[in-house]
Amino acid sequence: MAKHHPNKEISSAIEYALGMGWRYEISSGHAHGRLFCPANIRGGCIKSVYSTPRNPQKHADDIIREVNNCDHVTIEEKNDE
């Protein structure tokens, strides 16, 4: 597993998102990076990954929730995984 974030829970959540077809771009500033859903369209899901969230475990859970609730992945694609 590649290390995408200094916090292991958040790094694991990013790995989960990448496994679901999301794309991760590292940025600078308050946000460590951003996750983009596989739809790659205007209006697609984007989730900011914070560098130092107040509660890292909750932030990791939020990332996983956002990935699981993405409407741009069809039911067939979810069933294939």
C-alpha positions as CSV (number, residue, x, y, z in Angstrom):
1,M,0.0,0.0,0.0
2,A,1.4,3.4,-1.0
3,K,1.5,6.1,1.6
4,H,-0.8,8.9,0.4
5,H,-1.3,10.7,3.7
6,P,0.7,10.9,7.0
7,N,-2.3,9.5,8.9
8,K,-2.7,5.7,8.3
9,E,-6.5,5.7,8.5
10,I,-6.8,8.5,5.9
11,S,-4.2,6.8,3.7
12,S,-6.2,3.6,3.9
13,A,-9.4,5.5,2.9
14,I,-7.6,7.0,-0.1
15,E,-6.4,3.5,-1.1
16,Y,-10.0,2.3,-0.9
17,A,-11.2,5.2,-3.1
18,L,-8.4,4.5,-5.6
19,G,-9.5,0.9,-5.7
20,M,-13.1,2.0,-6.5
21,G,-11.8,4.0,-9.6
22,W,-11.4,7.4,-8.0
23,R,-8.5,9.6,-8.9
24,Y,-6.3,11.4,-6.3
25,E,-4.5,14.7,-6.9
26,I,-2.2,16.1,-4.2
27,S,-2.5,19.8,-3.6
28,S,-1.0,22.3,-1.2
29,G,-2.4,24.3,1.7
30,H,-5.1,23.2,4.1
31,A,-6.2,20.4,1.8
32,H,-3.7,17.6,1.4
33,G,-5.4,16.6,-1.9
34,R,-8.6,16.0,-3.6
35,L,-10.4,12.8,-4.7
36,F,-12.4,12.8,-8.0
37,C,-15.0,10.2,-8.8
38,P,-14.6,8.0,-11.9
39,A,-17.3,9.8,-13.8
40,N,-14.8,12.5,-14.9
41,I,-17.7,14.9,-15.8
42,R,-18.7,18.4,-14.8
43,G,-20.6,18.0,-11.6
44,G,-18.9,14.8,-10.6
45,C,-18.1,14.1,-7.0
46,I,-15.1,15.7,-5.4
47,K,-13.9,15.1,-1.9
48,S,-11.2,17.2,-0.3
49,V,-8.7,15.3,1.9
50,Y,-7.5,17.6,4.7
51,S,-3.9,17.7,5.9
52,T,-4.7,17.9,9.6
53,P,-8.3,17.1,10.3
54,R,-9.5,17.5,13.9
55,N,-10.6,13.8,14.0
56,P,-8.6,11.7,11.5
57,Q,-10.8,8.6,11.9
58,K,-14.0,10.5,11.3
59,H,-12.4,12.1,8.2
60,A,-11.4,8.7,6.9
61,D,-15.0,7.5,7.5
62,D,-16.3,10.5,5.6
63,I,-14.1,9.7,2.6
64,I,-15.3,6.1,2.5
65,R,-18.9,7.3,2.9
66,E,-18.5,9.8,0.0
67,V,-17.0,7.0,-2.2
68,N,-19.8,4.6,-1.4
69,N,-22.6,7.2,-1.9
70,C,-21.3,8.4,-5.3
71,D,-24.2,8.4,-7.8
72,H,-22.0,8.4,-10.8
73,V,-21.1,4.7,-10.4
74,T,-23.8,2.5,-11.9
75,I,-25.3,-0.4,-9.9
76,E,-23.7,-2.9,-12.4
77,E,-20.3,-1.5,-11.6
78,K,-20.9,-1.7,-7.9
79,N,-22.0,-5.3,-8.2
80,D,-18.9,-6.2,-10.3
81,E,-16.7,-5.3,-7.3
